[in-house]
Amino acid sequence: MLDAVDSVLVRELQRDGRATFQALADRVGLSRTAVRARVQSLLEHGVVRVVGIVHARVIGASAVGHLAVTSAGPARETAREVAKHPAVCFTGLTTGERSVLAEARARDDVALADAVDEIRQLPGVAAVEVFRSAEVVKDAHSVVRRLGDVALDDIDWRLLQELQRDGRAPYTRLAGIIGLSQAATRARVVRLMRSGVIQVTGLADPAALGSQELAAFGVVVGGSVRRAAKEIGALDGVRYLSAGFGRFDLMGRAEAGSAVGLVDVLDAVRAIGHVRELDSWQVLEIVKESYAAELPDRA
C-alpha cells in the first residue's frame, strides 16, 4: 500500500506521464531529488508503468469491441489464450457465466468481426458475446481526446515507437535515437501530445492505489444514453465507460478500496435517473492490459 505522497505521484503520472520531476516536486512539496527517487522506485517495483498510448485512428484501430467469453474449461487458461490474440488489449477473469472479459481493437467492423471469429475458435472458448463500442466516454488512464490535423513523418513514427515502450524516455535518449537536437526532439514530442496523436500516461496497479475491488458492468438506459453516460462518467468510482450497441447501451468498469465501496459505486450507477437495468461482474484478476500497437518505421 502506498503512502499519501506516492499515491499523489501516481495520480499525477496518470494525468501527465511526462510531468517533470520539478513539477511533481511542486505538487507534493518535496525536493526534486526526493521525488526523483520515489518515482524511480514506483517504476522499478511495477506500481506504475508510464507508456504512450497512440490514438486509435492513427494506428487504424477505430473499431472497439468488448467481449464476454464463456469458457469451456479452466477460465484462466482460456483468458491466457484470448490475451495472446494481437487485437486484444485487455483481458480479465470475472465471476458469472461468462468468466472472461476482453477488449479487442481493429481497423474497422470487418476486421473486428474477423478477430472475434478467430477468438471464438481459440482453445477453451465456448461462446463470445460482443458489445460494439461507438464512443469512449471515460477512461481513467487515458484522456478521451480529439485527434488534431497533423501529418506524421518517419521521425514522428520512430518517436511514437519509443514512447510506447517508455513514456518517460529522456529527451537526450530520444534525440540520440532520431538524430535531432534535444530542443527539436522536445518540440516534436510536445506537438504529438498536443495534437492528440499520443497520450503519455501511467498504468497503475489498482491494488497499490487501494482500489483492490474491480467490477465490469453493463447498463440498459430508458432515456437519453448520452445524458446517462455523462452522469455515470462523472462518478469517482467509474474507471472506464463506453457507449455502443449490443445487449447493453453502456459498458464500464468500476473500482473501489473494498467490497462495500464497490457496492456503493454500483448503487450510485443504479441511482442515475435513466438507468433501467444494471448487470455487473466482479473482476477477479487482470490477465492483460497493454495498449501498445504495431507501428511502422516509415510514414
FIPA-136769 format. One record per residue (C-alpha): residue number from 1; residue in one letter; chain; x, y, z. Coordinates in steps of 0.05 Angstrom, whole numbers. Each point is the difference from the previous one (the first is absolute). Layout:
BEGIN
PT resi resn chain      x      y      z
PT  NUM    a     A      X      Y      Z
...
% end
This chain:
BEGIN
PT resi resn chain      x      y      z
PT    1    m     A      0      0      0
PT    2    l     A     27     69    -19
PT    3    d     A      7     59     46
PT    4    a     A    -35     65    -15
PT    5    v     A     58     31    -39
PT    6    d     A     10    -61    -45
PT    7    s     A    -75     -3    -13
PT    8    v     A      0     73    -23
PT    9    l     A     61    -13    -44
PT   10    v     A    -34    -60    -34
PT   11    r     A    -63     41    -12
PT   12    e     A     42     57    -30
PT   13    l     A     36    -49    -46
PT   14    q     A    -68    -26    -22
PT   15    r     A    -19     71    -20
PT   16    d     A     67     16    -32
PT   17    g     A     51    -55     -8
PT   18    r     A     54     48    -21
PT   19    a     A     -9     49     57
PT   20    t     A     68     26     21
PT   21    f     A     30    -19     67
PT   22    q     A     -3     74     19
PT   23    a     A    -74      4    -16
PT   24    l     A    -13    -62     41
PT   25    a     A     42     27     57
PT   26    d     A    -41     65      0
PT   27    r     A    -63    -42      3
PT   28    v     A     20    -41     61
PT   29    g     A     44     50     36
PT   30    l     A     65    -41     -1
PT   31    s     A     68     13    -31
PT   32    r     A     12    -19    -72
PT   33    t     A     51    -52     22
PT   34    a     A    -48    -33     48
PT   35    v     A    -55     -3    -53
PT   36    r     A     47    -29    -52
PT   37    a     A     18    -56     49
PT   38    r     A    -73    -14     15
PT   39    v     A    -21     -1    -73
PT   40    q     A     58    -46    -19
PT   41    s     A    -20    -47     57
PT   42    l     A    -73     -1    -24
PT   43    l     A     23    -17    -70
PT   44    e     A     50    -53     21
PT   45    h     A    -50    -36     44
PT   46    g     A    -54      0    -54
PT   47    v     A    -49     42     40
PT   48    v     A     -8     44    -61
PT   49    r     A     21     -8    -73
PT   50    v     A      6     64    -41
PT   51    v     A    -17    -14    -72
PT   52    g     A    -21     37    -62
PT   53    i     A    -69    -19    -27
PT   54    v     A     -7     18    -73
PT   55    h     A    -68     26    -23
PT   56    a     A    -43    -56    -29
PT   57    r     A    -10     36    -66
PT   58    v     A     75      9     -9
PT   59    i     A     13    -75      6
PT   60    g     A    -62    -18    -40
PT   61    a     A    -37    -32     59
PT   62    s     A    -64     40      3
PT   63    a     A    -45    -61     10
PT   64    v     A     -4    -21     73
PT   65    g     A    -36    -61     26
PT   66    h     A    -11    -22     72
PT   67    l     A     -4    -76      3
PT   68    a     A    -34    -43     52
PT   69    v     A     29    -70     -8
PT   70    t     A    -30    -65     25
PT   71    s     A     55    -49     18
PT   72    a     A     -6    -74    -16
PT   73    g     A     56    -17     49
PT   74    p     A     44     34     52
PT   75    a     A    -14     74     -7
PT   76    r     A     72     23     13
PT   77    e     A     26    -43    -57
PT   78    t     A    -55     27    -46
PT   79    a     A     17     71     20
PT   80    r     A     74    -11    -16
PT   81    e     A    -18    -26    -69
PT   82    v     A    -45     60    -13
PT   83    a     A     54     47     25
PT   84    k     A     49    -26    -52
PT   85    h     A    -43     26    -58
PT   86    p     A     32     62    -29
PT   87    a     A    -66     38     -3
PT   88    v     A    -12     -9     75
PT   89    c     A     26     56     46
PT   90    f     A    -36    -19     65
PT   91    t     A    -19    -67     30
PT   92    g     A    -28    -14     69
PT   93    l     A    -30    -58     39
PT   94    t     A    -69     13     29
PT   95    t     A    -55    -32     39
PT   96    g     A    -63    -25    -35
PT   97    e     A    -18    -43    -59
PT   98    r     A     48     38    -47
PT   99    s     A     64     -8     38
PT  100    v     A     46     40    -46
PT  101    l     A     -7     72    -22
PT  102    a     A     43     29    -55
PT  103    e     A      8     63    -41
PT  104    a     A     19     -6    -74
PT  105    r     A     20     54    -49
PT  106    a     A      1     -3    -76
PT  107    r     A      3     48    -59
PT  108    d     A    -75     -7    -17
PT  109    d     A    -61    -43     13
PT  110    v     A     20    -53    -51
PT  111    a     A     68     -8     32
PT  112    l     A    -31     -1     69
PT  113    a     A    -49    -55    -22
PT  114    d     A     59    -40    -27
PT  115    a     A     37      8     66
PT  116    v     A    -61    -23     40
PT  117    d     A     -8    -60    -46
PT  118    e     A     73    -19     13
PT  119    i     A    -11      8     75
PT  120    r     A    -61    -45     -4
PT  121    q     A     44    -55    -27
PT  122    l     A     53      4     55
PT  123    p     A      9    -58     48
PT  124    g     A    -48      4     59
PT  125    v     A    -47     51    -32
PT  126    a     A    -71    -25     -1
PT  127    a     A    -36     64    -20
PT  128    v     A     12     75     -8
PT  129    e     A    -50     57      9
PT  130    v     A     21     67    -30
PT  131    f     A    -15     71     21
PT  132    r     A     21     47    -57
PT  133    s     A     27     65     31
PT  134    a     A    -19     62    -39
PT  135    e     A     29     53     47
PT  136    v     A     46     -2     60
PT  137    v     A    -31     46     51
PT  138    k     A     51     -7     56
PT  139    d     A     68    -35      7
PT  140    a     A     37     10     66
PT  141    h     A     69    -13    -28
PT  142    s     A     -7     37    -66
PT  143    v     A    -31     67    -16
PT  144    v     A    -58     -8    -48
PT  145    r     A     26     47    -52
PT  146    r     A    -14     26    -70
PT  147    l     A     52    -11    -54
PT  148    g     A     27     63    -31
PT  149    d     A     19      8    -73
PT  150    v     A     73    -20     -1
PT  151    a     A     45    -33    -52
PT  152    l     A     50    -52     26
PT  153    d     A     69    -11    -31
PT  154    d     A     51    -56     12
PT  155    i     A     30     34     61
PT  156    d     A    -69      7     32
PT  157    w     A    -14    -74     -8
PT  158    r     A     68    -17     32
PT  159    l     A    -17     45     59
PT  160    l     A    -68    -33      7
PT  161    q     A     34    -68      2
PT  162    e     A     47     22     56
PT  163    l     A    -55     35     41
PT  164    q     A    -43    -62     -4
PT  165    r     A     57    -39     33
PT  166    d     A     19     53     51
PT  167    g     A    -44     61      8
PT  168    r     A     52     34     44
PT  169    a     A     59    -11    -47
PT  170    p     A     47     60     10
PT  171    y     A      4     50    -57
PT  172    t     A     75    -12     -2
PT  173    r     A    -11    -74    -16
PT  174    l     A    -56     15    -50
PT  175    a     A     44     52    -34
PT  176    g     A     55    -51     -8
PT  177    i     A    -47    -50    -31
PT  178    i     A    -31     46    -52
PT  179    g     A     62     42    -14
PT  180    l     A    -27     68     17
PT  181    s     A     18     51     53
PT  182    q     A    -32     -5     69
PT  183    a     A    -40     63    -12
PT  184    a     A    -27    -25    -67
PT  185    t     A    -17    -67     31
PT  186    r     A    -38     33     57
PT  187    a     A    -39     42    -50
PT  188    r     A    -21    -62    -39
PT  189    v     A    -22    -38     62
PT  190    v     A    -40     60     24
PT  191    r     A    -33      6    -68
PT  192    l     A    -19    -74     -1
PT  193    m     A    -31      5     69
PT  194    r     A    -37     66    -10
PT  195    s     A    -30    -24    -66
PT  196    g     A    -27    -62     34
PT  197    v     A     43    -48    -40
PT  198    i     A     27    -31     64
PT  199    q     A    -19      3     74
PT  200    v     A     56    -14     49
PT  201    t     A    -30    -27     63
PT  202    g     A     13    -45     60
PT  203    l     A    -32    -69      2
PT  204    a     A     -5    -13     75
PT  205    d     A     -9    -64     40
PT  206    p     A    -70     11     30
PT  207    a     A     18    -39     63
PT  208    a     A     58     48     14
PT  209    l     A    -48     59     -3
PT  210    g     A    -48    -33     49
PT  211    s     A    -49    -19    -55
PT  212    q     A      1    -74     15
PT  213    e     A    -71    -13    -25
PT  214    l     A    -16      4    -74
PT  215    a     A    -64    -14    -38
PT  216    a     A    -25      4    -71
PT  217    f     A    -72     22    -12
PT  218    g     A    -51      7    -55
PT  219    v     A    -56     51      0
PT  220    v     A    -67      3    -37
PT  221    v     A    -25     71     -5
PT  222    g     A    -73     20     -3
PT  223    g     A     10     71    -26
PT  224    s     A     58     40    -28
PT  225    v     A     63    -44     -3
PT  226    r     A     44     61     -7
PT  227    r     A    -29     33     63
PT  228    a     A      6    -64     40
PT  229    a     A     72    -10    -24
PT  230    k     A     18     70     22
PT  231    e     A    -28    -11     70
PT  232    i     A     31    -69      8
PT  233    g     A     67     23    -27
PT  234    a     A      1     55     54
PT  235    l     A      0    -52     56
PT  236    d     A     68     -6     34
PT  237    g     A     -1    -76      4
PT  238    v     A    -13     -9    -75
PT  239    r     A     66    -16    -33
PT  240    y     A    -23    -11    -71
PT  241    l     A    -65     12    -38
PT  242    s     A    -19    -12    -73
PT  243    a     A    -64     10    -39
PT  244    g     A    -18    -47    -56
PT  245    f     A    -44    -56    -26
PT  246    g     A    -17    -69     25
PT  247    r     A    -37    -29     60
PT  248    f     A     16     64     38
PT  249    d     A      2     74    -18
PT  250    l     A     61     14     44
PT  251    m     A     58    -43     24
PT  252    g     A     47     20     55
PT  253    r     A     49    -19     54
PT  254    a     A     -3     22     73
PT  255    e     A     51     -1     56
PT  256    a     A      0      9     76
PT  257    g     A     43    -14     60
PT  258    s     A    -47    -53     29
PT  259    a     A    -59    -44    -19
PT  260    v     A    -46     48     38
PT  261    g     A     29     59    -39
PT  262    l     A    -11    -37    -66
PT  263    v     A    -73    -12     18
PT  264    d     A     -6     75     14
PT  265    v     A     28     17    -69
PT  266    l     A    -47    -48    -35
PT  267    d     A    -59     26     41
PT  268    a     A     19     70    -21
PT  269    v     A     -5    -23    -73
PT  270    r     A    -68    -31     14
PT  271    a     A    -23     65     30
PT  272    i     A     10     38    -65
PT  273    g     A    -69     20    -25
PT  274    h     A      3    -32    -69
PT  275    v     A     30    -67     22
PT  276    r     A    -52    -55     -9
PT  277    e     A     45    -62      8
PT  278    l     A     71    -13     26
PT  279    d     A     38    -65     -3
PT  280    s     A     68     -6     33
PT  281    w     A     57    -49      4
PT  282    q     A     57      2     50
PT  283    v     A     68      1    -32
PT  284    l     A     42    -51     37
PT  285    e     A     65      8    -38
PT  286    i     A     28     42    -57
PT  287    v     A     36    -46    -48
PT  288    k     A     20     52    -51
PT  289    e     A     -1     76     -5
PT  290    s     A     43     26    -57
PT  291    y     A    -17     53    -51
PT  292    a     A     64     -4    -41
PT  293    a     A    -11     -6    -75
PT  294    e     A     42    -23    -58
PT  295    l     A     27     65    -29
PT  296    p     A     34     10    -68
PT  297    d     A     72     26     -5
PT  298    r     A    -20     46    -56
PT  299    a     A    -57     47    -17
% end
